[in-house]
Amino acid sequence: KGKGYSQPIGGTVLCSVHNKQRSANAVMDAGNGTYQCRPDSECKGGNKVKAAMCSFFLEGRCTKGESCSFAHSQEEIGQPVSDGTCR
């Protein structure tokens, strides 16, 4: 509070940048109807991106689903890793 951020009141909301649920006091209004992490409260691992294909997925054996730190399609290469570790 007091830092000039427009934020939702109470509960949790989805960070549209990292695709993670965050407490309402850790996000700010992105100006387009979504919310993003405040600059002083970014998700841990938010800078990590999927840089390579998942060899287990290619073999039909990946059990991590969306939490896998490797890409399951070419379109996922360069996308943020969704590891669910927000502070």
KAQUI-V742522 format. One record per pair of residues at least 4 apart in sequence whose ideal C-beta (glycine too) atoms are under 6 Angstrom apart, sorted by the first residue. I is the first residue (numbers start at 1). J is the second residue. If there is no record, write none. Layout:
[[I/J] [I/J]]
//
This chain:
[[5/28] [5/38] [6/29] [7/27] [7/28] [8/13] [8/24] [10/24] [11/24] [12/21] [12/23] [13/24] [13/27] [13/35] [14/21] [15/20] [15/22] [15/27] [15/36] [15/37] [16/30] [16/34] [16/36] [17/36] [18/43] [18/46] [18/80] [19/82] [20/43] [20/86] [22/26] [22/27] [22/86] [26/41] [27/35] [27/37] [28/38] [30/34] [30/35] [30/36] [37/41] [37/42] [37/43] [42/46] [43/86] [44/85] [44/87] [45/83] [45/85] [48/81] [49/78] [49/80] [50/70] [50/71] [50/76] [50/77] [50/79] [50/81] [52/70] [53/71] [54/62] [54/68] [54/70] [54/72] [56/61] [56/62] [57/62] [57/72] [62/68] [64/68] [66/82] [69/81] [71/76] [71/77] [72/76]]
//
